């Protein structure tokens, strides 16, 4: 979802058929590049927790070696509930933006209608 907002804000980041400049998995760094995502500062802890997981518990079913144990790195109920709430807020916001229209690379323009 973060990359969807970044592409919306910077269509040139997908010109030439591939992602440019937004290839990191550091979610807080990605979030900081967007001026449109909702509640960015309030939800910083979620970005940071999930970014830590990208390099360990969320990516691999077990540690890569016996010393790779991070008890603080867990997908807790609190984190899961906040993540779900963020995704709902992000989906609502990106739908509003896309329903107003999007100017993509190479002169492309699109406008989408969302229904339940």
N, C-alpha and C positions, 0 to 999 in steps of 0.2 A: 504493500500500500504506500509506503514511503516513496518508493521509486515511481509509482503512478503519479503522485503529486509533483515529484521533480520533473517528470516528463511533461506533465501538463504545463508547468511553469517554464520549462526550458526545452521546447520541442527539438532543438538542434542536438540534444543529447541522444537522440535515436536516429538522426540522419545517417546515411550510409549503411543502414541496416543492422546496426548493433549499438549496444549501450556504450556511451562514452562518459567519462567523468563521474559516473555513479555506480562504480563496480565494487565498492567497498561493502563489507558486512558490518561495519561499525555503525550501528543504528543511530546512535546519538549524533554522530557526524553527519549522517544523511538527514536526520531530522532538522539539524541546524541549517541546512541548506535550503529548507522550504519555509516560505513565509505564509503558507496556506493551511498547514496541518493544524487541527484543533488541539488546544490544551498542551502544547509542546512542553513548556517549562514545567508544568504541573506533573507531567508524566515522564519526566527525565529518568526516574528510577526504573521504569519499565524498559526503556531503551537500553539502559546500562545493564540490567539483569539479563535481558535477552541477548545482548551482544556478548556477554561473558559465556552464555550458553552456546553461542555459535561456534566457539572454539573448544567446547567440551561436551557437557551433558546433553545439549539439544541436538548435537550433530552425530555423536557416536553412542551406541547403546552401552558402551563401557569405556573406561579410560584407555588411552593408547599404551599406557604402561602402568605398573603397579603403584607408582608414586602419583599418578594422575587422579587424585581424590580431592574433590572440592565440595565439602559438605554444605557450604553456603550456596552452591549452585544447584538450585532445584526449581522445578516448575511447580510452585506452591499453588494452593487454591486461590490465595489472594492475587498472585501474579496472573493466573489463568483468568480469573474474573475480570481483572483490570484489562488484560489483553482483549478479551471478548468485547468489553465496553468500548475500548479504543477502536476496534475494527468496525463496530456499528457506527460510531461517530465518523470515522474516516469514510466509510461507505456512503453515508448520508451526504457528507460534504463533497466527495468526488462526483456523486450523482448530480448534485446541484450545479457544480461547475460544468460538467459535461452537458447538462441540459441547456446551459446558456451558450454552449459552443466552445470549440477548441480550434485554434489555428496551429496546425502541425507543420512539419518541415515541408519544403518544396511547394508552398502555397496551398497545401491541403487544408480544408475546413470541414469539420464535422460537428453535428449536433445530434444528441441522443435523447430519446424519450424512454423513461423507465416506468414500468408498471409492476404492480405486485402480482 
